[in-house]
Amino acid sequence: WNRIDKDIRDEIMRLHKEIYFNFNDKHFCEKLSKVEGIRVSREFVRQLIRSNGISAKKGKKPKKHRIRRERMEQFGMMLLWEGRPHCWFGNERLPCCLMLAVDDATGKVAGALFIEVESSVGYLKLLFQIVKKHGIPLCIYHDKHGSLVRNDDHWSLEEQLANKQFPTQVGFVLETLGIRSIPANSPHAKGRVERMNGTFQDRLIPEMRLAGITTIEQANPWLLSDFIPALNKQFGVKPKHSENLFRSTKGLDINKIISFSYDAIVGNDNAVRIGGLIIDVPPGPKKRSYAKCKVDVRQFLDGSWMVYCQDNVIAKHVKTELLDPIRQRVRTRNKTTATINY
């Protein structure tokens, strides 16, 4: 009596072969219920698909013994973030990178965006998105990517005097915002963001195909408006304590803080030179010259430039392409030159 009609079975297989061919069993079952109006159990869908000779989308691997880490107790106490290169828009298009941040207490996606490659630019844009929407988290757990952690053995004279290596551009921004940076020693240590990345690969690719999204420019606003809210509603969990620990950005110039920062000295011709870029500094009050002044040169995430002297803007420059930190030249022991990122 409970046997499902052959017409419904045939329709389910037709939908799977023609429309939902790259959906996993559970995701396909959800689409049958929400979109097609066919309410069947996941186990029925699994048995039907397997009986038609279609294997599971993802095979099971032998499980290794791991020690479980308890979730943080409050929203904003710790974020986990990473970049995942993949052919997100299909194998016929070039790979790109999904920058993803997950809250440890709730398992919810705190921020996400597509960018060409995993880089300092991507991490700063992701941080800006998080801070604008939620506030400043207490700490961030991450891998040892070169954008986040200094992996070189070069020590400048200033670093030797300070007895520490200066941080990367992203690390400097985290320090400025008072965010504790915690590098993980293995991918398994930040397993929750790794698993969420797997969920994105499993669900996001077919969802973008159905929505007709084929470019980064189309995908980024759609992620924030459609995909992530639905994903958080379905997979988010309640934290042990309801208090939100994200700190307010009131009184902070977030555009200035979350930017690329370079120390420089104004030349005798009242110009600042950064990586081949020349920024002319106009005269100050009473035609004051800024020659030999130490300045803080900032490139904002929109590509524009500002030159600060004692927190006062003394020069501006039009937008240029936003690239990874400008490489600085250092001298090695054999008097040849090498380049590293700061």
Helices and strands as residue ranges (DSSP letters): H 6-18, H 25-34, H 42-51, E 79-86, E 96-103, E 109-115, H 120-133, E 139-142, H 157-162, H 169-177, E 180-183, G 187-190, H 191-211, H 216-222, I 223-227, H 228-235, H 254-257, E 260-265, E 271-274, E 277-280, G 285-287, E 294-299, E 305-309, E 312-317, E 328-331, E 337-340
